[in-house]
Amino acid sequence: MSKIKVPTLLIYGDADPYLNYGLIDKMYQELPDGSERKIINGAAHCAYIERPYYHDFQDTIIDFLR
């Protein structure tokens, strides 16, 4: 994580059975200033295509890039 020098966006669902949430928290703390984290309530592993969560996923990316 120390090699990342630009603000980074982490997006994940709170119902993802594959994630280690403790590890994600640790990774997030090591990211540079300006990084953001979005947890999509109810989404699982593929939030970018899961209905209705894909709207939140897309909106989060657009807002971050602005």
WODA-V887713 format. One record per run of one state. SS is the DSSP state (2 for helix, 1 for strand, 0 for the rest). FROM is the first residue (numbers start at 1). TO is the last residue. If there is no record, write none. Layout:
{{SS FROM TO} {SS FROM TO}}
This chain:
{{0 1 8} {1 9 13} {0 14 20} {2 21 30} {0 31 35} {1 36 40} {0 41 52} {2 53 65} {0 66 66}}
